[in-house]
Every structure is written in structure tokens, then in C-alpha cells.
Amino acid sequence: MTILFILSGICPSLGAPSTIPKEVAEEFGRLYIYYNGRIAPINTFAHDFAMKIYGKDSYKGLSSEQIVAGWFFFYDEWKQEPFIKIKGDEVKEALGLEESYARLTDFVGPEGFILDKLLKKPGPDSKNIFAANEKFNLISTLVTGSALQIYPFKDKETGSLKWFAVKDKPTEEMPFEQWLFIRSSMDLVAEKIALKDWEGVSGLIEKINKYQIKEGKDLLPSQNKIKIEIFYNRFNYDKPLAMIFLTLGLVLFLIFLSRFISGENISKSIIYSSLIILILLFIYLSFRLGIRWYISGHLPLSNGFETMQFMAWLTIIAVFFIFPFFRLSLPFGYLICGFTLLVAMMGESSPQITNLMPVLQSPLLSIHVMVIMLAYTLLFLIMLNGLTGLLIGLSNRSIEKTVFLQNISHMMLYPAVFLLVIGIFIGAVWANVSWGRYWGWDPKEVWALITFLIYTLPLHSISLSRFRKPIFFHSYMVFAFLSVVITYFGVNFFLGGMHSYA
């Protein structure tokens, strides 16, 4: 009986396509899978699959595990679901879409695969075309079973585990009984699902899990680690927190700014409640980053998602150091945390937890990234301070306040530039250890140097008299931050290079 046979399951949510019950899906999600070069629970694969294809980890009330089970066991029904998020007008027009979600059947027309022609002639919308093609291929690997590498086999010579999917060919040393179990177990699960024998399904899932534990033994992550990873996948409130902190940051900024200009004291209740909320965010981020570190086995600083969360974490620490002598840093901290969490959330469909490639495993990398991100945090604070200085200065509210803000920016600029120098130096040492050269004029390296040079100019206000003028200084610090944006984002999206992963 083929796995892709249309099975008469149940619909856990009104209007939702057929799948297995949530409790059974959770048991399925606790199975081990070899995914992204590491051993993880199927729950992680399901979470990433839903985020990558649909943009959310649930669909019509179904969990991510139910989504994967639905595609795998109820393919003929799910291929008619508008589940694939599509971006780009050219792709939408080619697929005949009026909305932003496509069905799998939309990708195939009378002449075959519709995106073939678009893939052969790259254009301005190539990024969205390749993204749509990638989503189609990811679904294909799931429904054919090749993505579900859930059957380990221990290599007697090396002692390592080889992972097999249902349709993979066995190795010569694999016993026939073991190969037969691999080939037939999922078909048996499909038969039990067709009969709505959920106890039978649970029993077969348990047998597969016992096989995994028996074959993997000490090479598999502990059950506690699997539970923690599943909890991490579900414990995600970045989106609402981003919106809350951006909103609160704007409100607090208006309150603090008005009090700052008038010289009035800010209510202690506002200050204490704002600090408590910031502390709670710090605990949340520490928890998220700590668990991600535990799961991956390396510091969570290897991609944009992780560094943005780390920057939010650093911002809170910086605010607590600066706040006693500069009250406006509190709303600035809210705004930066909200922005960084928003950016992290926007990229969450791709930053799966993976093992680091050998060249990225050096501790110098972690130190380099931490120092650079701390410098960027201070430069972000300086930029917001510059905007505030311009608002006050251009409205002729108070020259003294504008000068005070200029002095505050100067105080933060010295450690920020120092950290940039240290970060670039450590990066050069790491480059020499990894690639045998200190400097290669890579786009990221070039823009890091440009950023450093741009921010060193205001430090020479004695010889460069224009930087002694508050309005010019604040304007310069606002526009100077564009170099940070280009270094961090622009290089990755437009220039590429060896640092495009960072």
C-alpha cells in the first residue's frame, strides 16, 4: 500500500485538511530525525518546514507535526491546499495567483513544471523564483519520504550512524530483517491511519523509537535534550514582543523627551515598571539564547537571527549601565530591542539550528562577533541619540540640551570605535588562522573598514571644527549609521562574499 494513498483520516479543525490527531502527532514529533547535519526531533523539522513553506508554524488550527503528517499521509488532499507562500509578482503571475498562497498543483501546467522557463532566464525577480522552486522541492522531498531520515544504522567499522529514509537503498552490511523493517514500518503506520486505529499508530511509532534507541544507543541526544528542543520550538514570542517593545518604546520616548526638554522629573512608577519589563525581556532572551546554545552545542552567533537576538540582549545590558546618567537610554533600549526582534522574526523561516562548518568553529569567531555586535549596539544608541538631538535642535527648544546629547554621544563613541578596532583585529587574526591571510578585501571587510573610518572622524573635533557644532554632529551620527546597516545587511543581501552567512 503506497504511503501517498488518500487516507480517510479525521479533520481536527473545522475546514482543515485531513491529518492525524494532535496527541499522536506529538508522539510522531518526538521521533529522532537526521536533519541539517545533526540529530533532532521531527518536531524541529516540522517547525522549520511550516515556517519555510507557509510562514507560520500552524495552519487552520493544525500543529506543525500535523502539517507534516498531513502532507506525508494525505498527499492528494494537501496538494489542493493554498499552503505555499509566494512572493513576487512575476511568480504569482506565472502560477496564476491572485492571492499570496499557492497550491502544489498550481506549479504544474499542461506543459509541465511552470517555473522551468523562469528558472532558465534569471531576471529581477530571480530571488523569489528560486525561493518558490525551493519550497516546491522541499515539499517533494517530504511527500516522497526522502526528507524523513529517521532510521539509524550503526557502521561497524567507524562506529558512526548512517541515517536512512523509507525509500533509501540498504547497504550491503545491513541485515535483511532490518532493511525490511525500514521499508515496511511507515506503510504499516499508513494502514493503521486508514483504519483510524490511533492506538495502533502510537504503538508503531513507539516501535520505531525503540529501534532508533537500540541502534543509536549513546550516539543519540538524550530524551531530555529532545524535550528541551521541542519546548524551544514552541516557546517563541518574538513577534508579539517585537510589536510590544516598538510601541512601548515610541510611547516612552515621547514621555521621556517631553520631560527631558521641560526639565521635569519622570514618575518613579513609570521608570520602575519600564525597568522591570526590560528585565523580563532580558530573562526571556537569556532563556532563548541559552537553550539554543545547549541544543546546537555552540554559541548562538552564527546567523542573522541569532545575532539580532544577541544584540537585543546586549542592548538591555548597555541600557542598565547608561541609564543612571542618561534617562533617554531607556526608551532607546525599548526601540532597539523591538527593532532587532522584528528583524530576527522576519528571517525566522530560514535560520535553522545547524552544526557549524569547521572554519566557523574557532572561539575567535564568537569573540569577534560579540565585540562587533556590542559596538553596533552603542552605535545604534548614538544614532537614536542623534535623532533626538536633531529634533530638539531644529525645533530651537534648547541649545543646552542639544549640547548635552552631543556630549553623551561622544562618551559612547569612544568605546564604540575602540570595540570596532578590537573586533576587526580579532577578525583578522581569525582569518589568518582559518584562511592563511589577515585581510582579503572581502566586501564585509571593506565595509567594516569604511565604518571604522567614518566613525573616527567625529573623534577629531579639535582639528575638524564642524564636529563641534551640535546640529552637524548629530546629523553626521544619524547618517553614519547607514554604514553599519550596509556592513551588516547590505553586504549579505547585495554584495555577497565570504562573510555573506554572517
C-alpha positions as a printed Julia matrix, in Angstrom:
502×3 Matrix{Float64}:
   0.0    0.0     0.0
   1.63   3.26   -1.06
   2.32   5.94    1.56
   0.8    8.63   -0.63
  -2.57   6.87   -0.8
  -5.56   9.07    0.07
  -6.48   8.03    3.58
  -9.8    8.62    5.27
  -8.48  10.4     8.39
 -10.14  12.93   10.56
 -10.03  16.73   10.46
  -9.01  18.09   13.88
 -10.12  21.61   12.96
 -13.13  22.83   11.03
 -12.19  23.38    7.4
  -8.74  21.86    7.88
  -7.44  19.07    5.63
  -7.11  15.54    6.96
  -4.27  14.59    9.26
  -3.66  12.62   12.45
  -4.85  13.68   15.94
  -2.68  16.19   17.77
  -1.66  13.75   20.53
  -0.48  11.18   18.0
   1.27  13.9    16.01
   3.17  14.93   19.13
   4.38  11.35   19.57
   5.44  11.37   15.92
   7.25  14.68   16.54
   9.37  13.15   19.3
  11.0   10.63   16.94
  14.64  11.25   16.02
  15.5   12.53   12.55
  18.78  13.3    10.84
  18.22  16.85    9.7
  20.52  19.74    8.77
  23.59  17.68    9.55
  22.54  16.84   13.09
  20.17  14.6    15.04
  16.99  16.42   16.06
  13.34  15.61   16.84
  10.89  15.52   13.92
   9.21  18.42   15.72
  12.14  20.64   14.68
  11.89  19.53   11.06
   8.14  20.12   11.16
   8.53  23.59   12.69
  11.1   24.61   10.07
   9.03  23.07    7.27
   5.9   25.02    8.22
   7.82  28.28    8.71
   9.67  27.87    5.43
   6.68  26.95    3.29
   3.74  28.69    4.96
   5.4   31.37    7.07
   3.74  30.2    10.3
   4.1   27.11   12.46
   0.39  26.3    12.35
  -2.24  26.01    9.6
  -6.01  26.13   10.14
  -5.54  25.13   13.77
  -3.14  22.28   12.98
   0.26  22.0    14.64
   3.47  21.77   12.63
   3.68  18.0    13.29
   0.13  17.59   12.0
   1.07  19.6     8.9
   3.99  17.28    8.11
   1.9   14.19    8.83
  -0.87  15.57    6.64
   1.45  16.11    3.68
   3.05  12.71    4.15
  -0.03  10.56    4.73
  -2.74  12.62    2.97
  -0.83  13.96   -0.01
  -3.7   14.02   -2.53
  -5.74  16.21   -0.21
  -2.95  18.54    0.89
  -1.72  19.25   -2.62
  -5.01  21.14   -3.15
  -4.42  23.38   -0.11
  -3.27  27.02   -0.59
  -0.33  26.38    1.72
   2.74  27.67   -0.16
   3.52  31.33    0.49
   4.61  33.07   -2.71
   6.4   36.4    -3.04
   6.98  38.39   -6.21
   4.53  39.49   -8.88
   6.32  37.55  -11.62
   5.98  34.25   -9.77
   2.35  34.95   -8.87
   1.53  35.78  -12.47
   3.24  32.63  -13.74
   1.29  30.48  -11.26
  -1.97  32.32  -11.97
  -2.37  33.54   -8.4
  -4.49  36.41   -7.14
  -3.53  35.79   -3.51
  -0.18  35.17   -1.81
  -0.62  31.42   -1.29
  -0.34  28.71   -3.92
  -1.39  25.08   -4.1
   1.13  22.44   -5.07
  -0.99  21.71   -8.14
  -0.52  25.35   -9.26
   3.12  24.58  -10.06
   2.24  22.09  -12.81
   0.52  23.01  -16.06
  -0.15  21.37  -19.44
   3.49  21.88  -20.44
   4.94  20.57  -17.2
   6.62  22.43  -14.34
   5.62  26.09  -14.71
   8.71  27.62  -13.11
  11.12  25.93  -15.54
  11.04  28.83  -18.0
  11.54  31.42  -15.25
  14.45  29.46  -13.78
  16.21  29.36  -17.15
  16.08  33.13  -17.68
  17.16  34.94  -14.49
  15.57  38.34  -14.03
  14.94  40.99  -11.38
  12.6   38.63   -9.51
  15.02  35.69   -9.52
  15.27  35.57   -5.73
  11.52  34.95   -5.36
  11.53  32.47   -8.26
  14.29  30.39   -6.67
  12.53  30.62   -3.29
   9.28  29.28   -4.79
  11.18  26.48   -6.53
  12.94  25.62   -3.27
   9.6   25.33   -1.48
   8.25  23.04   -4.19
  11.32  20.82   -3.92
  11.13  20.73   -0.12
   7.55  19.51   -0.26
   8.56  16.93   -2.87
  11.27  15.52   -0.62
   8.75  15.2     2.21
   5.92  13.52    0.3
   8.32  11.04   -1.31
   9.76  10.24    2.12
  13.37  11.14    1.32
  13.36  14.03    3.82
  12.42  11.74    6.72
  15.75  10.14    7.55
  14.56   8.54   10.75
  16.21   5.09   10.61
  19.75   4.95   12.01
  22.18   2.16   11.14
  25.45   1.86   13.02
  28.51   1.44   10.85
  30.57  -1.34   12.44
  33.86  -0.04   11.01
  33.6    3.62   12.01
  31.1    3.33   14.84
  29.13   6.26   13.39
  25.46   6.32   12.43
  24.15   6.3     8.89
  20.59   7.52    8.52
  18.08   6.1     6.06
  14.73   7.24    4.75
  11.91   4.87    3.81
  12.85   4.63    0.12
  16.65   4.53    0.55
  18.56   1.51   -0.65
  20.17  -0.58    2.11
  23.92  -1.01    2.46
  25.48  -4.43    1.92
  26.17  -4.96    5.62
  22.57  -4.2     6.68
  20.67  -7.37    7.76
  17.61  -8.22    5.68
  15.28  -8.03    8.7
  16.45  -4.55    9.49
  16.02  -3.38    5.91
  12.53  -4.94    5.85
  11.56  -3.02    9.0
  12.75   0.23    7.44
  10.84  -0.39    4.21
   7.58  -1.55    5.79
   7.14   0.35    9.08
   5.73   3.53    7.56
   3.4    1.56    5.31
   2.08  -0.17    8.42
   1.58   3.24   10.05
  -0.35   4.37    6.96
  -2.6    1.31    7.15
  -3.37   1.98   10.83
  -4.18   5.6     9.99
  -6.54   4.44    7.23
  -8.36   2.36    9.84
  -8.3    5.27   12.33
  -6.58   2.92   14.75
  -4.77   5.63   16.68
  -3.61   3.26   19.42
  -2.07   1.1    16.72
  -0.39   4.15   15.21
   1.03   5.11   18.6
   2.27   1.56   19.1
   4.11   1.56   15.77
   5.64   4.99   16.48
   6.88   3.58   19.79
   8.44   0.61   17.97
  10.25   2.96   15.58
  11.5    4.95   18.56
  12.74   1.77   20.28
  14.54   0.8    17.08
  16.21   4.23   16.99
  17.35   3.96   20.61
  18.59   0.39   20.18
  20.57   1.21   17.04
  21.79   4.65   18.13
  22.41   3.94   21.82
  24.86   6.54   23.2
  25.13   8.37   19.87
  21.63   9.86   20.12
  20.76  13.02   22.07
  19.12  12.29   25.42
  15.35  12.33   25.72
  15.66  15.38   27.99
  17.52  17.25   25.26
  14.83  16.3    22.76
  12.12  17.58   25.12
  14.02  20.84   25.64
  14.37  21.34   21.88
  10.64  20.75   21.36
   9.91  23.22   24.14
  12.25  25.75   22.49
  10.4   25.41   19.18
   7.1   26.18   20.91
   8.36  28.84   23.32
   8.61  31.62   20.74
   7.07  35.01   21.38
   9.44  37.15   19.28
   6.72  38.58   17.04
   4.38  39.91   19.76
   7.34  41.09   21.83
   8.76  42.98   18.85
   5.48  44.82   18.33
   5.02  45.49   22.05
   8.51  46.91   22.55
   8.39  49.06   19.43
   5.07  50.52   20.59
   6.17  50.97   24.2
   9.48  52.4    23.02
   7.74  55.08   20.98
   5.38  55.97   23.85
   8.2   56.08   26.4
  10.34  58.15   24.03
   7.62  60.81   23.78
   7.18  60.85   27.57
  10.89  60.95   28.35
  11.59  63.52   25.63
   8.93  65.92   26.87
  10.25  65.63   30.44
  13.84  65.98   29.21
  13.05  69.24   27.37
  10.97  70.71   30.2
  13.36  69.55   32.93
  10.56  67.83   34.85
  11.15  64.61   36.76
   9.78  61.38   35.36
   7.39  59.43   37.55
   9.17  56.72   39.5
   6.34  54.3    38.75
   7.0   54.72   35.01
  10.73  54.21   35.48
  10.41  51.16   37.74
   7.74  49.47   35.63
   9.76  50.1    32.45
  12.89  48.65   34.04
  11.0   45.59   35.28
   9.61  44.92   31.8
  13.11  45.26   30.37
  14.43  42.8    32.95
  11.7   40.32   31.98
  12.74  40.63   28.33
  16.35  40.05   29.38
  15.33  36.84   31.17
  13.34  35.7    28.11
  16.23  36.37   25.72
  18.74  34.73   28.09
  16.5   31.69   28.21
  16.08  31.53   24.42
  19.77  32.07   23.68
  20.83  29.65   26.41
  18.6   26.84   25.15
  19.71  27.45   21.55
  23.33  27.24   22.74
  22.58  23.96   24.56
  20.81  22.46   21.54
  23.37  23.48   18.92
  26.48  22.95   21.03
  27.93  26.33   20.03
  27.32  29.97   20.88
  24.22  31.24   19.04
  26.09  33.79   16.9
  26.27  32.04   13.54
  23.49  33.78   11.56
  21.41  36.94   11.4
  18.58  35.56   13.53
  20.92  34.69   16.39
  22.98  37.89   16.22
  19.85  40.06   16.23
  18.58  38.35   19.38
  22.04  38.67   20.89
  22.07  42.38   20.04
  18.76  42.84   21.85
  20.28  41.04   24.85
  23.37  43.29   24.74
  21.19  46.39   24.43
  19.5   45.68   27.75
  22.87  45.33   29.46
  24.1   48.57   27.88
  20.95  50.43   28.93
  21.37  49.42   32.57
  24.92  50.82   32.54
  23.97  54.07   30.78
  20.55  54.75   32.35
  21.76  56.17   35.72
  23.25  59.24   34.0
  21.17  59.31   30.78
  17.46  58.59   31.22
  16.63  58.69   27.48
  18.6   55.47   27.04
  15.61  53.57   28.47
  13.19  54.28   25.57
  16.13  53.88   23.18
  16.64  50.39   24.59
  12.98  49.54   24.03
  13.15  50.72   20.42
  16.36  48.81   19.65
  15.05  45.61   21.27
  11.81  45.9    19.32
  13.62  46.52   16.05
  16.16  43.71   16.47
  13.47  41.2    17.47
  11.42  42.3    14.46
  14.36  41.72   12.11
  15.05  38.35   13.76
  11.39  37.38   13.39
  11.35  38.37    9.71
  14.17  35.93    9.0
  12.93  33.06   11.12
  11.82  30.94    8.15
  15.44  30.09    7.35
  17.73  30.18   10.43
  17.53  26.51   11.4
  19.86  25.21   14.08
  22.79  23.57   12.33
  26.29  22.33   13.08
  28.98  24.89   12.32
  31.31  24.26    9.41
  34.91  23.68   10.62
  36.1   27.17    9.67
  33.44  28.71   11.95
  34.2   26.57   15.0
  37.06  28.75   16.25
  36.4   30.54   19.58
  37.84  33.62   17.9
  34.67  33.81   15.8
  32.45  34.07   18.86
  34.65  36.74   20.43
  34.81  38.63   17.11
  31.02  38.63   16.7
  30.32  39.54   20.34
  32.68  42.52   20.23
  31.35  43.77   16.88
  27.72  43.43   17.99
  28.44  45.37   21.18
  29.98  48.13   19.04
  26.91  48.13   16.78
  24.66  48.36   19.85
  26.44  51.51   21.03
  26.35  52.98   17.53
  22.61  52.29   17.36
  22.17  54.15   20.66
  24.25  57.03   19.29
  22.11  57.16   16.16
  18.88  57.39   18.18
  20.52  59.99   20.39
  21.44  61.92   17.24
  17.85  61.86   16.02
  16.74  63.2    19.39
  19.37  65.94   19.22
  18.15  66.95   15.77
  14.52  67.05   16.93
  15.43  69.35   19.81
  17.97  71.44   17.93
  15.96  72.04   14.76
  12.9   73.0    16.82
  15.06  75.53   18.76
  13.78  74.11   22.04
  17.06  74.1    23.96
  20.65  74.54   22.8
  21.91  73.29   26.17
  20.01  70.0    25.78
  21.38  69.56   22.28
  24.93  70.08   23.52
  24.29  67.66   26.4
  23.16  64.98   23.93
  26.28  65.66   21.87
  28.44  65.04   24.92
  26.57  61.8    25.67
  27.18  60.6    22.1
  30.88  61.46   22.47
  31.05  59.39   25.64
  29.56  56.36   23.86
  31.51  56.91   20.64
  34.93  56.29   22.18
  34.17  52.74   23.44
  32.19  52.02   20.26
  35.14  52.85   17.99
  37.52  51.02   20.32
  35.31  47.92   20.12
  35.19  48.21   16.32
  39.0   48.22   16.22
  39.25  45.23   18.56
  36.55  43.36   16.61
  38.27  43.95   13.26
  41.62  42.94   14.75
  40.25  39.68   16.2
  38.52  39.01   12.87
  41.84  39.44   11.08
  43.55  37.0    13.45
  40.73  34.51   12.92
  41.02  34.97    9.13
  44.73  34.22    9.28
  44.14  31.07   11.33
  41.3   29.92    9.05
  42.41  31.01    5.58
  46.06  31.92    5.94
  45.68  35.66    5.43
  44.8   38.56    7.7
  42.97  40.66    5.13
  41.39  39.7     1.82
  39.41  42.82    0.82
  36.18  40.87    1.12
  33.08  43.17    0.88
  32.33  42.72    4.59
  35.93  43.54    5.5
  35.95  46.6     3.25
  32.73  47.98    4.71
  33.89  47.26    8.25
  36.94  49.4     7.48
  34.75  52.11    5.93
  32.52  52.12    9.01
  35.53  52.43   11.28
  36.91  55.37    9.27
  33.53  57.13    9.2
  33.18  56.94   12.98
  36.76  58.02   13.7
  36.26  61.44   12.1
  34.0   62.88   14.87
  36.68  61.96   17.41
  38.95  64.62   15.85
  36.74  67.6    16.65
  39.76  69.74   17.6
  41.15  69.65   14.06
  37.75  69.19   12.37
  35.84  72.15   13.78
  32.49  71.33   12.16
  32.08  68.39   14.55
  31.97  70.87   17.43
  28.64  72.14   16.09
  25.81  70.09   17.7
  23.44  70.04   14.71
  26.15  68.97   12.29
  27.44  66.38   14.75
  24.02  64.83   15.33
  23.24  64.84   11.6
  26.53  63.13   10.88
  25.94  60.43   13.51
  22.48  59.68   12.07
  23.74  59.29    8.51
  26.9   57.49    9.65
  24.72  54.63   10.9
  23.93  53.82    7.27
  27.44  52.38    7.02
  26.56  49.95    9.83
  23.36  48.96    8.02
  25.29  48.37    4.79
  28.0   46.4     6.6
  25.53  44.14    8.39
  22.64  43.87    5.93
  23.69  45.29    2.57
  26.75  43.09    2.16
  24.72  39.96    2.91
  21.86  40.71    0.51
  23.59  42.52   -2.34
  27.39  42.1    -2.3
  27.88  38.55   -1.02
  31.42  37.37   -0.35
  32.91  35.02    2.23
  31.01  36.76    5.05
  27.56  36.57    3.42
  26.48  33.98    6.0
  27.08  36.42    8.89
